[in-house]
Amino acid sequence: MEVEQSLYAVDGVVVVLDGTAGVEAQTVTVWSQADKHRLPKISFINKMDRPDADFDKCVHDLETKLDAKPICIQYPLKDSKGNLSIYDIIRLEQISWDSQSLGRTYQSKPVTDSNILLELQDKRNNLIDKLCSIDDSLADLVITNDGFDKVTNELIYAALRKATCQHKYVPVALGSAYKNVGVQTLMDAVVNYLPHPQERNEVYDCFENDFVGKVFKIVHDKQRGPLTLVRVLRGDLKKSMRITSTRGQAEVIGKIYEPLADEYKEIQAVQAGDVAICSGLKHTVTGDLLVTNTTSLKNAQKRLQKSLNRKKDSSLPENDDDDVEMDLINEIFSLEPQIPDAVYFCSIEPPSVSYQNAMELALKQLQREDPSLRVTFDPITGQTVLGGMGELHMDIIKSRILTEYKIEVDLGPLQIAYKETIENNAKTTFAVEKEIAGSKQSVAITLELIRDGKDIFSLDKSAENFNNLQAIRPRTLQIIRKGCLSALERGPKVGGQVVETQIKLHNVNIGRGTADSFLMAAAGQCVQKILTDNGTRLLEPIMALQIVIPSERVSSILADLGRRRATVNDVLPKGERNKLVLVNAPLAELSNYSSILRTISSGTASMTMQPCGFTVMNTNDEEFAIRRAHGFE
């Protein structure tokens, strides 16, 4: 982009907190995603006009729950009528919004009250003191003048921008979005403190002037078909341009649109730092990295590797952020996006056989838009199986297929996505010999399943087996590995994926003329034999809940949670009248729990829920889960 056009192009995240609830589960999710992509952040504490809002508690939550270093640039003021004003700590001004214009106009005036002014000056000095730890020029000025009085607002803005871009501090603003209070000052903070895309995405400099873009969303338009939203990181994206994804799929850009709210304006090209909507892309999915061609990608990888080698050879001390930077580099060139595991699954059926192809096409399109949707075919039942993140997720998929594709699909009953694991290491030898189409096929293979090993598939390096395994061709080992790993996809108890289990190949003897498919099947059957003979344990998904309830309702909620095998981690005060209950509970016990919670609390409670891993079930609960999975409960 041109310099004058890029003044308002920023790269970062505004994380919104509820002033009455503080850091909730969805806040943690957004924060962790921003950390994963190394995005600078500004925190905006919303609903500060509410009587139960607590600004200091929200700032404390940022420190304790998100391990952040907040730096407050504003402070709230509420009058007797509940109208919200804001103190600007840097400029020492009071900002008031006109309620008659619904917050469209506001005015700033100096603080005149001596007590309030003294308190704001202390906060301003504390802010400067924090910034001195990362800005040497600001620290030198404070030391030279023996105080904070000579520090100008411009120096504070520059130091705060530097601290935000380096992920040292998180500026904290406040307001009430419903009344448009604080929105204008928040937008000013976004422009002042968050970096320009070219300042942050330096890791993409390895592409030099070649085009590189990131697909962050795909939407379906009735007239234009699937539209791909691309963030242009380097180079130019032009109409009818030929591009390639990191998965090797070649595509041609059809038309390019500029998003203007809910309208699309067709344009010819997009420059670095901007967002474009592209039509005509058929194979691209959310999370793909788009480049000019495979040559450009390989050259970028070589340049990046040289840069890393220079860093390693340098005598300079290693940066603390090296590990994080390496994670980001690995993610840039990764072929598959990191997608959370599904916690629910169910079968999906078209209304008739004539709709089967249309349903499969619709699911394929929805998968492009939503990578967390898993679509698989179960060869045993002959059904198409959907995997998703919850009941609401499945309902949305069904509703979208009906409204967008006009197919009235039927969803089977929801099933919990259990996983399985072995309890102890187990080893066995499996030998099979058959004659197929006049050709003798024989395999004898010895495998061991190991719990919590390092490599998912490894070779026995003991003296007795090393020579035998060394003589096996790499292609044959890949076939054995593929057969073994495919067997781990379906456990013996409820068909769940077998996790925390690694495979070690000890020995294999392959008869002359044995087909690859026969060898692969033998390896899979050997793994299944070990799992069946030695048994597995079920792992059930656990959810982390944050429940906000009135104090008088705590006992009834805790009693209900006790019946659901929940573990109450903490009960914290939330304002003057509410309590925050932190709970871990099995997903199997939380079906339709939001409605049940509203019933118990007479509509006064609210909750958020997110996955928090898997845990081993006890024997009684495991037997009940197996009966329910088989349809006996």
C-alpha positions as CSV (number, residue, x, y, z in Angstrom):
1,M,0.0,0.0,0.0
2,E,1.0,3.6,-0.5
3,V,2.4,5.3,2.7
4,E,-0.5,7.7,3.0
5,Q,-3.0,4.9,2.5
6,S,-1.4,2.6,5.0
7,L,-1.6,4.9,8.0
8,Y,-4.7,3.2,9.2
9,A,-3.7,-0.4,8.2
10,V,-2.8,-2.1,11.4
11,D,-1.9,-5.7,12.4
12,G,-3.1,-6.9,15.8
13,V,-6.0,-7.9,18.0
14,V,-8.4,-6.0,20.2
15,V,-9.4,-8.4,23.0
16,V,-12.8,-7.4,24.5
17,L,-13.5,-8.2,28.1
18,D,-16.9,-8.1,29.8
19,G,-16.5,-5.5,32.6
20,T,-19.0,-7.5,34.7
21,A,-17.5,-11.0,34.1
22,G,-13.8,-10.4,33.5
23,V,-11.7,-13.0,31.7
24,E,-14.1,-15.8,30.4
25,A,-13.4,-19.0,28.5
26,Q,-13.8,-17.4,25.1
27,T,-11.4,-14.6,26.1
28,V,-8.8,-17.2,26.9
29,T,-9.4,-18.8,23.5
30,V,-9.0,-15.5,21.6
31,W,-5.9,-14.6,23.7
32,S,-4.2,-18.0,23.1
33,Q,-4.8,-17.7,19.4
34,A,-3.3,-14.2,19.3
35,D,-0.3,-15.5,21.2
36,K,0.0,-18.4,18.8
37,H,0.2,-16.0,15.8
38,R,2.4,-13.5,17.8
39,L,-0.2,-10.7,17.3
40,P,0.1,-7.6,19.4
41,K,-2.9,-6.9,21.6
42,I,-5.0,-4.1,23.0
43,S,-7.6,-5.0,25.7
44,F,-10.9,-3.2,25.8
45,I,-13.0,-3.6,28.9
46,N,-16.7,-3.3,27.8
47,K,-19.9,-2.6,29.7
48,M,-18.2,-0.3,32.2
49,D,-21.5,1.7,32.5
50,R,-23.1,-1.3,34.4
51,P,-23.3,-0.9,38.2
52,D,-21.7,-4.3,38.8
53,A,-18.7,-3.6,36.4
54,D,-15.3,-3.8,38.1
55,F,-12.4,-2.3,36.2
56,D,-9.7,-3.2,38.7
57,K,-10.9,-6.8,38.9
58,C,-10.7,-7.1,35.1
59,V,-7.1,-5.8,35.1
60,H,-6.2,-8.3,37.8
61,D,-7.7,-11.1,35.7
62,L,-5.5,-10.1,32.8
63,E,-2.5,-10.5,35.0
64,T,-3.4,-13.7,36.8
65,K,-5.4,-15.7,34.2
66,L,-3.7,-14.6,31.0
67,D,-0.2,-14.0,32.3
68,A,-0.4,-10.6,30.6
69,K,1.3,-7.3,31.6
70,P,-1.6,-4.8,31.3
71,I,-0.8,-1.1,31.3
72,C,-3.9,1.1,31.9
73,I,-4.2,4.2,29.6
74,Q,-7.7,5.1,30.9
75,Y,-9.7,5.0,34.1
76,P,-13.5,5.0,34.6
77,L,-15.7,7.7,36.1
78,K,-19.4,7.2,36.8
79,D,-21.7,10.0,38.0
80,S,-24.8,9.6,40.2
81,K,-27.0,8.9,37.2
82,G,-24.8,6.1,35.9
83,N,-23.3,8.1,33.0
84,L,-19.8,6.9,32.1
85,S,-16.9,9.2,31.6
86,I,-13.3,8.3,31.1
87,Y,-10.1,9.8,32.5
88,D,-7.2,9.8,30.0
89,I,-4.2,9.0,32.2
90,I,-1.6,10.1,29.7
91,R,-3.1,13.5,28.8
92,L,-4.7,14.0,32.3
93,E,-8.0,14.9,30.8
94,Q,-11.7,13.9,31.4
95,I,-13.5,12.7,28.3
96,S,-17.3,12.9,28.3
97,W,-19.8,11.6,25.7
98,D,-23.1,13.2,24.6
99,S,-25.9,10.8,25.4
100,Q,-28.3,12.7,23.2
101,S,-26.3,11.9,20.1
102,L,-25.8,8.3,21.2
103,G,-22.1,8.8,21.8
104,R,-21.4,10.2,18.4
105,T,-19.9,13.4,19.9
106,Y,-17.6,13.8,22.8
107,Q,-15.5,16.5,24.5
108,S,-12.3,16.5,26.5
109,K,-11.4,18.9,29.2
110,P,-8.6,19.2,31.8
111,V,-9.1,17.6,35.2
112,T,-9.7,20.4,37.7
113,D,-10.2,18.5,41.0
114,S,-6.9,18.6,42.8
115,N,-7.3,15.2,44.5
116,I,-8.3,13.4,41.3
117,L,-5.5,15.2,39.4
118,L,-3.0,14.0,42.0
119,E,-4.2,10.4,41.7
120,L,-4.0,10.5,37.9
121,Q,-0.5,11.9,38.0
122,D,0.5,9.0,40.2
123,K,-1.0,6.6,37.7
124,R,0.8,8.5,34.8
125,N,4.1,8.3,36.7
126,N,3.6,4.6,37.3
127,L,2.9,4.1,33.6
128,I,6.1,6.0,32.6
129,D,8.1,3.9,35.1
130,K,6.9,0.7,33.5
131,L,7.8,1.9,30.0
132,C,11.3,2.9,31.1
133,S,12.1,-0.7,31.5
134,I,11.9,-1.3,27.7
135,D,12.7,2.2,26.3
136,D,16.2,3.4,27.1
137,S,15.7,6.9,25.7
138,L,12.7,7.4,28.0
139,A,14.6,6.1,30.9
140,D,17.6,8.5,30.2
141,L,15.2,11.4,30.1
142,V,13.7,10.5,33.5
143,I,17.1,10.0,35.0
144,T,18.5,13.3,33.5
145,N,15.6,15.4,34.8
146,D,15.4,13.5,38.1
147,G,11.6,13.0,37.7
148,F,8.7,12.4,35.4
149,D,7.6,16.0,34.8
150,K,9.5,16.6,31.6
151,V,8.2,13.5,29.9
152,T,6.0,14.6,27.0
153,N,2.8,12.8,25.8
154,E,4.5,12.1,22.4
155,L,7.4,10.2,24.1
156,I,4.9,8.1,26.1
157,Y,2.9,7.3,22.9
158,A,6.1,6.2,21.1
159,A,7.3,4.1,24.1
160,L,3.9,2.5,24.5
161,R,3.7,1.6,20.8
162,K,7.2,0.1,21.0
163,A,6.2,-1.9,24.1
164,T,3.0,-3.1,22.4
165,C,4.7,-4.2,19.2
166,Q,7.3,-6.1,21.2
167,H,4.6,-7.9,23.2
168,K,6.0,-6.4,26.5
169,Y,2.8,-4.7,27.6
170,V,-0.9,-4.7,26.7
171,P,-2.6,-1.3,26.7
172,V,-6.0,-1.4,28.5
173,A,-8.8,0.9,27.4
174,L,-12.5,0.9,28.5
175,G,-15.9,2.0,27.6
176,S,-19.5,0.9,26.7
177,A,-19.9,-0.3,23.2
178,Y,-23.7,-0.3,23.5
179,K,-23.7,3.5,24.2
180,N,-20.7,4.2,21.9
181,V,-18.7,5.4,24.9
182,G,-15.0,4.9,24.4
183,V,-15.2,3.6,20.9
184,Q,-13.5,6.6,19.3
185,T,-10.6,6.5,21.8
186,L,-10.3,2.8,21.3
187,M,-9.9,3.3,17.5
188,D,-7.3,6.0,18.2
189,A,-5.4,3.5,20.4
190,V,-5.6,0.9,17.6
191,V,-4.0,3.3,15.2
192,N,-1.4,4.7,17.7
193,Y,-0.2,1.4,19.3
194,L,-0.7,-1.5,16.9
195,P,1.9,-2.1,14.2
196,H,1.6,-1.8,10.5
197,P,1.4,-5.3,8.8
198,Q,4.9,-4.8,7.2
199,E,6.3,-4.0,10.7
200,R,5.1,-7.3,12.2
201,N,5.2,-9.8,9.4
202,E,8.9,-9.7,8.9
203,V,9.1,-13.4,8.8
204,Y,7.5,-13.2,5.4
205,D,10.4,-11.1,4.1
206,C,11.9,-14.4,2.9
207,F,9.4,-14.2,0.0
208,E,10.9,-10.8,-1.0
209,N,8.7,-9.2,-3.7
210,D,6.8,-12.4,-4.6
211,F,3.2,-12.7,-3.7
212,V,2.2,-14.5,-0.5
213,G,-1.2,-14.5,1.2
214,K,-3.0,-16.3,4.0
215,V,-6.6,-17.7,3.6
216,F,-8.4,-16.9,6.8
217,K,-12.0,-17.5,5.9
218,I,-14.2,-19.0,3.1
219,V,-17.9,-18.0,2.7
220,H,-20.6,-19.2,0.4
221,D,-22.4,-16.6,-1.7
222,K,-25.6,-17.6,-3.6
223,Q,-24.7,-15.7,-6.8
224,R,-20.9,-15.8,-6.7
225,G,-20.3,-19.2,-5.2
226,P,-17.5,-19.8,-2.7
227,L,-15.6,-16.7,-1.9
228,T,-12.1,-16.9,-0.3
229,L,-10.9,-14.1,2.0
230,V,-7.2,-13.6,1.6
231,R,-4.8,-11.5,3.7
232,V,-2.1,-10.3,1.3
233,L,1.2,-10.4,3.2
234,R,3.7,-9.6,0.5
235,G,3.6,-8.7,-3.2
236,D,0.5,-8.0,-5.3
237,L,-2.6,-10.2,-6.0
238,K,-4.0,-9.6,-9.4
239,K,-7.1,-10.7,-11.3
240,S,-6.7,-13.9,-13.4
241,M,-3.4,-14.5,-11.6
242,R,-2.2,-18.2,-11.2
243,I,-1.3,-19.1,-7.7
244,T,-0.3,-22.3,-5.7
245,S,-1.1,-23.4,-2.2
246,T,1.5,-24.9,0.1
247,R,-0.4,-28.2,-0.3
248,G,0.5,-28.1,-4.0
249,Q,-2.9,-27.2,-5.5
250,A,-2.7,-24.8,-8.5
251,E,-5.5,-22.3,-8.7
252,V,-6.5,-19.3,-10.9
253,I,-8.0,-16.2,-9.4
254,G,-11.3,-15.4,-11.0
255,K,-12.4,-12.0,-9.8
256,I,-11.2,-9.9,-6.9
257,Y,-13.6,-7.9,-4.7
258,E,-13.0,-5.2,-2.1
259,P,-15.2,-5.7,0.9
260,L,-17.2,-2.7,1.8
261,A,-19.4,-3.8,4.7
262,D,-22.0,-6.0,3.1
263,E,-21.2,-4.8,-0.4
264,Y,-18.4,-6.1,-2.8
265,K,-16.7,-3.8,-5.2
266,E,-14.8,-5.5,-8.0
267,I,-11.2,-4.4,-8.4
268,Q,-8.2,-5.4,-10.5
269,A,-5.4,-5.9,-7.9
270,V,-4.7,-5.8,-4.2
271,Q,-1.4,-4.7,-2.6
272,A,0.4,-6.0,0.5
273,G,-1.3,-5.3,3.8
274,D,-4.8,-5.4,2.5
275,V,-7.6,-8.0,2.5
276,A,-9.2,-9.3,-0.7
277,I,-12.2,-11.5,-1.5
278,C,-11.4,-13.9,-4.4
279,S,-13.7,-16.0,-6.5
280,G,-12.8,-19.0,-8.6
281,L,-10.7,-20.9,-6.0
282,K,-11.9,-24.5,-5.9
283,H,-9.5,-26.4,-3.7
284,T,-8.2,-23.8,-1.2
285,V,-9.3,-24.3,2.4
286,T,-9.1,-22.1,5.5
287,G,-5.6,-21.8,6.8
288,D,-3.8,-22.3,3.4
289,L,-0.8,-20.2,2.5
290,L,-1.0,-19.0,-1.1
291,V,2.2,-18.3,-3.1
292,T,3.0,-17.4,-6.7
293,N,4.4,-20.9,-7.5
294,T,6.3,-23.8,-6.0
295,T,9.6,-22.2,-7.0
296,S,8.8,-19.1,-5.0
297,L,8.0,-21.3,-2.0
298,K,11.2,-23.3,-2.2
299,N,13.3,-20.1,-2.6
300,A,11.6,-18.6,0.5
301,Q,12.4,-21.7,2.5
302,K,16.0,-21.6,1.5
303,R,16.3,-17.9,2.4
304,L,14.7,-18.6,5.7
305,Q,17.0,-21.5,6.5
306,K,20.0,-19.3,5.6
307,S,18.8,-16.6,7.9
308,L,18.3,-19.1,10.8
309,N,21.8,-20.6,10.2
310,R,23.3,-17.1,10.4
311,K,21.5,-16.6,13.7
312,K,22.9,-19.9,15.1
313,D,26.4,-19.0,13.9
314,S,26.2,-15.5,15.4
315,S,28.1,-14.9,18.7
316,L,25.2,-12.8,20.0
317,P,23.2,-14.3,22.9
318,E,20.1,-16.2,22.0
319,N,16.8,-14.3,22.2
320,D,14.1,-15.6,24.6
321,D,11.6,-15.5,21.8
322,D,13.6,-17.9,19.5
323,D,11.4,-20.9,20.4
324,V,8.3,-18.9,19.7
325,E,9.7,-17.7,16.4
326,M,10.6,-21.2,15.4
327,D,7.0,-22.3,16.2
328,L,5.7,-19.5,14.0
329,I,8.1,-20.5,11.1
330,N,7.0,-24.1,11.3
331,E,3.4,-23.0,11.2
332,I,4.0,-20.8,8.1
333,F,5.2,-23.7,6.0
334,S,3.0,-26.4,7.6
335,L,0.8,-28.3,5.2
336,E,-2.2,-28.8,7.5
337,P,-3.7,-26.2,9.9
338,Q,-3.9,-27.1,13.6
339,I,-7.5,-28.1,14.3
340,P,-8.9,-29.2,17.7
341,D,-10.2,-32.7,18.0
342,A,-14.0,-33.3,17.6
343,V,-15.8,-34.0,20.9
344,Y,-19.2,-35.0,19.3
345,F,-20.0,-37.1,16.3
346,C,-23.2,-38.3,14.6
347,S,-24.3,-39.9,11.3
348,I,-25.9,-37.9,8.5
349,E,-28.3,-39.2,5.9
350,P,-29.8,-37.5,2.8
351,P,-33.6,-37.6,2.4
352,S,-33.2,-40.0,-0.5
353,V,-30.5,-41.6,-2.6
354,S,-30.9,-39.0,-5.3
355,Y,-29.6,-36.3,-2.8
356,Q,-26.5,-38.3,-1.9
357,N,-24.1,-36.5,-4.3
358,A,-25.6,-33.1,-3.5
359,M,-25.1,-33.7,0.2
360,E,-21.5,-34.8,-0.2
361,L,-20.9,-31.7,-2.3
362,A,-22.4,-29.5,0.4
363,L,-20.4,-31.1,3.2
364,K,-17.2,-30.7,1.1
365,Q,-18.0,-27.0,0.8
366,L,-18.8,-26.6,4.5
367,Q,-15.5,-28.3,5.3
368,R,-13.6,-25.7,3.3
369,E,-15.3,-23.0,5.3
370,D,-15.0,-24.7,8.7
371,P,-11.9,-27.0,9.2
372,S,-13.2,-28.0,12.6
373,L,-16.0,-30.0,10.9
374,R,-14.9,-33.6,10.3
375,V,-16.5,-35.7,7.6
376,T,-15.6,-39.4,7.4
377,F,-17.1,-42.5,6.0
378,D,-17.5,-45.5,8.3
379,P,-16.9,-48.7,6.2
380,I,-18.5,-50.9,8.8
381,T,-21.9,-49.1,9.0
382,G,-21.7,-47.6,5.5
383,Q,-22.7,-44.2,6.9
384,T,-21.3,-40.7,6.5
385,V,-20.2,-39.5,10.0
386,L,-19.9,-35.9,11.1
387,G,-17.5,-34.8,13.9
388,G,-17.9,-31.4,15.5
389,M,-17.2,-29.2,18.6
390,G,-20.6,-29.4,20.2
391,E,-24.4,-29.8,19.9
392,L,-24.8,-26.2,18.6
393,H,-22.1,-26.9,16.0
394,M,-24.1,-29.9,14.6
395,D,-27.3,-27.9,14.6
396,I,-25.8,-25.1,12.7
397,I,-24.4,-27.5,10.1
398,K,-27.8,-29.1,9.6
399,S,-29.5,-25.7,9.4
400,R,-27.0,-24.4,6.8
401,I,-27.4,-27.5,4.6
402,L,-31.2,-26.9,4.6
403,T,-31.1,-23.1,4.0
404,E,-28.1,-22.8,1.6
405,Y,-28.3,-26.2,-0.2
406,K,-32.0,-27.0,0.2
407,I,-31.4,-30.6,1.5
408,E,-33.4,-31.9,4.4
409,V,-30.7,-34.1,6.0
410,D,-31.3,-36.3,9.0
411,L,-28.8,-36.4,11.8
412,G,-28.4,-39.5,14.0
413,P,-28.2,-39.3,17.8
414,L,-25.1,-37.4,19.1
415,Q,-22.3,-39.6,20.3
416,I,-19.4,-38.6,22.6
417,A,-16.1,-38.8,20.8
418,Y,-14.3,-41.0,23.3
419,K,-10.7,-42.0,22.8
420,E,-8.9,-45.2,23.9
421,T,-5.4,-45.9,25.2
422,I,-3.5,-49.0,26.4
423,E,-2.7,-49.5,30.1
424,N,0.6,-51.4,29.7
425,N,3.1,-52.2,27.1
426,A,2.2,-55.3,25.0
427,K,4.0,-57.4,22.4
428,T,2.8,-60.1,20.0
429,T,3.7,-61.9,16.8
430,F,1.1,-62.3,14.1
431,A,1.6,-64.7,11.2
432,V,-0.8,-65.1,8.3
433,E,-0.5,-67.2,5.1
434,K,-3.1,-67.3,2.3
435,E,-3.3,-68.1,-1.4
436,I,-5.0,-65.3,-3.4
437,A,-5.6,-65.8,-7.1
438,G,-3.0,-68.6,-7.3
439,S,-0.3,-66.5,-5.6
440,K,0.9,-67.4,-2.1
441,Q,0.9,-64.5,0.3
442,S,2.6,-64.8,3.7
443,V,3.7,-62.4,6.4
444,A,5.0,-62.9,10.0
445,I,5.3,-59.7,11.9
446,T,6.2,-58.9,15.5
447,L,5.0,-55.6,17.0
448,E,5.0,-54.0,20.4
449,L,2.6,-51.2,21.6
450,I,4.3,-48.8,24.0
451,R,2.6,-46.2,26.2
452,D,3.9,-42.6,26.0
453,G,6.9,-43.4,23.8
454,K,8.7,-40.7,21.8
455,D,8.0,-41.7,18.2
456,I,4.7,-42.9,16.9
457,F,6.4,-45.6,14.9
458,S,10.0,-46.9,15.6
459,L,12.3,-49.8,14.9
460,D,13.8,-52.2,17.4
461,K,17.5,-51.4,17.4
462,S,18.6,-54.4,19.5
463,A,21.4,-56.7,18.2
464,E,19.1,-59.6,17.4
465,N,16.7,-57.7,15.2
466,F,18.7,-54.8,13.8
467,N,20.2,-56.7,10.8
468,N,16.8,-58.0,9.8
469,L,15.2,-54.6,9.9
470,Q,18.1,-52.9,8.1
471,A,17.5,-55.1,5.1
472,I,13.9,-53.9,4.6
473,R,13.4,-51.3,1.9
474,P,12.2,-47.9,3.1
475,R,9.1,-48.3,0.9
476,T,8.1,-51.5,2.7
477,L,8.6,-49.8,6.1
478,Q,6.3,-47.0,5.0
479,I,3.6,-49.6,4.0
480,I,3.9,-51.3,7.4
481,R,3.8,-47.9,9.2
482,K,0.6,-46.9,7.3
483,G,-1.1,-50.2,8.2
484,C,-0.2,-49.9,11.9
485,L,-1.3,-46.3,12.2
486,S,-4.6,-47.0,10.4
487,A,-5.3,-49.6,13.0
488,L,-4.9,-47.0,15.8
489,E,-7.8,-45.0,14.3
490,R,-10.4,-47.5,15.6
491,G,-10.2,-49.0,19.1
492,P,-11.8,-52.3,20.1
493,K,-14.3,-50.9,22.7
494,V,-16.3,-48.1,21.1
495,G,-14.3,-47.5,17.9
496,G,-12.5,-44.4,19.3
497,Q,-9.1,-43.3,18.2
498,V,-6.2,-44.9,20.2
499,V,-4.0,-42.2,21.6
500,E,-0.9,-42.0,23.8
501,T,0.2,-45.2,22.1
502,Q,3.3,-45.8,20.1
503,I,4.3,-48.8,17.9
504,K,7.7,-50.5,17.8
505,L,8.5,-53.0,15.0
506,H,10.7,-55.8,16.2
507,N,10.8,-58.3,13.3
508,V,9.0,-59.0,10.0
509,N,9.3,-61.8,7.5
510,I,7.7,-61.3,4.1
511,G,7.1,-64.1,1.7
512,R,8.2,-63.8,-1.9
513,G,5.5,-62.2,-4.1
514,T,3.5,-60.9,-1.2
515,A,1.4,-57.9,-2.2
516,D,1.7,-54.5,-0.5
517,S,-2.0,-54.5,0.4
518,F,-1.6,-57.9,2.1
519,L,1.4,-56.6,4.1
520,M,-0.5,-53.5,5.1
521,A,-3.5,-55.5,6.2
522,A,-1.3,-57.9,8.2
523,A,0.3,-55.0,10.1
524,G,-3.1,-53.5,10.9
525,Q,-4.4,-56.9,12.1
526,C,-1.4,-57.4,14.3
527,V,-2.0,-54.0,16.1
528,Q,-5.8,-54.9,16.4
529,K,-4.8,-58.2,17.9
530,I,-2.7,-56.6,20.6
531,L,-5.4,-54.0,21.4
532,T,-8.1,-56.8,21.7
533,D,-6.1,-59.2,23.7
534,N,-4.6,-56.8,26.2
535,G,-7.5,-54.4,26.4
536,T,-7.8,-50.6,26.4
537,R,-9.1,-47.9,28.7
538,L,-11.6,-45.2,27.6
539,L,-10.7,-41.6,27.7
540,E,-13.6,-39.2,27.9
541,P,-13.5,-35.5,26.9
542,I,-13.5,-33.0,29.8
543,M,-14.9,-29.5,29.6
544,A,-13.8,-26.4,31.5
545,L,-16.8,-24.4,32.7
546,Q,-17.1,-20.9,34.1
547,I,-20.5,-20.3,35.7
548,V,-21.6,-16.9,37.0
549,I,-24.5,-17.3,39.4
550,P,-26.1,-15.2,42.2
551,S,-24.8,-16.0,45.6
552,E,-28.1,-17.4,46.9
553,R,-28.1,-20.0,44.1
554,V,-24.6,-21.4,44.6
555,S,-25.7,-24.4,46.8
556,S,-28.2,-25.7,44.3
557,I,-25.8,-25.4,41.4
558,L,-23.0,-27.1,43.3
559,A,-25.4,-29.9,44.3
560,D,-26.3,-30.5,40.6
561,L,-22.7,-30.4,39.5
562,G,-21.9,-33.1,42.1
563,R,-24.4,-35.4,40.5
564,R,-22.6,-34.8,37.1
565,R,-19.2,-36.1,38.2
566,A,-17.9,-32.5,38.1
567,T,-14.7,-31.3,39.9
568,V,-15.2,-27.8,41.4
569,N,-11.9,-26.0,41.2
570,D,-12.8,-22.7,42.8
571,V,-15.6,-20.4,43.8
572,L,-14.7,-16.8,43.5
573,P,-16.6,-13.5,44.2
574,K,-17.9,-11.8,41.1
575,G,-19.1,-8.3,42.0
576,E,-21.2,-7.7,45.0
577,R,-24.0,-10.2,44.4
578,N,-22.5,-12.9,42.1
579,K,-20.1,-15.9,42.4
580,L,-17.9,-17.3,39.7
581,V,-17.7,-21.1,39.8
582,L,-14.8,-22.8,38.0
583,V,-15.6,-26.4,37.1
584,N,-14.2,-29.3,35.1
585,A,-16.9,-31.8,34.1
586,P,-17.2,-34.7,31.7
587,L,-18.9,-33.8,28.4
588,A,-21.2,-36.8,28.7
589,E,-22.8,-35.3,31.7
590,L,-23.4,-31.8,30.1
591,S,-25.9,-32.5,27.4
592,N,-28.2,-29.5,27.2
593,Y,-26.7,-28.2,30.4
594,S,-27.1,-24.5,29.5
595,S,-30.9,-24.9,29.5
596,I,-30.8,-27.0,32.7
597,L,-28.7,-24.3,34.4
598,R,-31.2,-21.6,33.4
599,T,-34.0,-23.7,34.9
600,I,-32.2,-24.3,38.2
601,S,-31.2,-20.6,38.6
602,S,-34.5,-19.2,37.3
603,G,-32.7,-17.6,34.4
604,T,-30.2,-15.7,36.5
605,A,-27.0,-17.8,35.7
606,S,-24.7,-17.8,32.7
607,M,-21.9,-20.1,31.6
608,T,-19.1,-20.6,29.1
609,M,-17.6,-23.9,28.2
610,Q,-14.6,-25.1,26.3
611,P,-12.6,-28.4,25.8
612,C,-9.9,-29.1,28.4
613,G,-8.5,-32.4,27.4
614,F,-9.3,-36.1,28.1
615,T,-9.1,-38.2,31.2
616,V,-9.3,-42.0,32.0
617,M,-12.7,-43.2,33.1
618,N,-13.3,-45.5,36.0
619,T,-14.6,-49.1,35.4
620,N,-18.3,-48.4,36.2
621,D,-18.5,-45.2,34.1
622,E,-16.6,-47.0,31.3
623,E,-19.1,-49.8,31.2
624,F,-22.0,-47.4,31.1
625,A,-20.4,-45.4,28.3
626,I,-19.8,-48.6,26.3
627,R,-23.5,-49.7,26.7
628,R,-24.6,-46.2,25.7
629,A,-22.4,-46.1,22.7
630,H,-23.8,-49.5,21.6
631,G,-27.3,-48.3,22.0
632,F,-28.2,-50.3,25.1
633,E,-28.9,-47.2,27.3
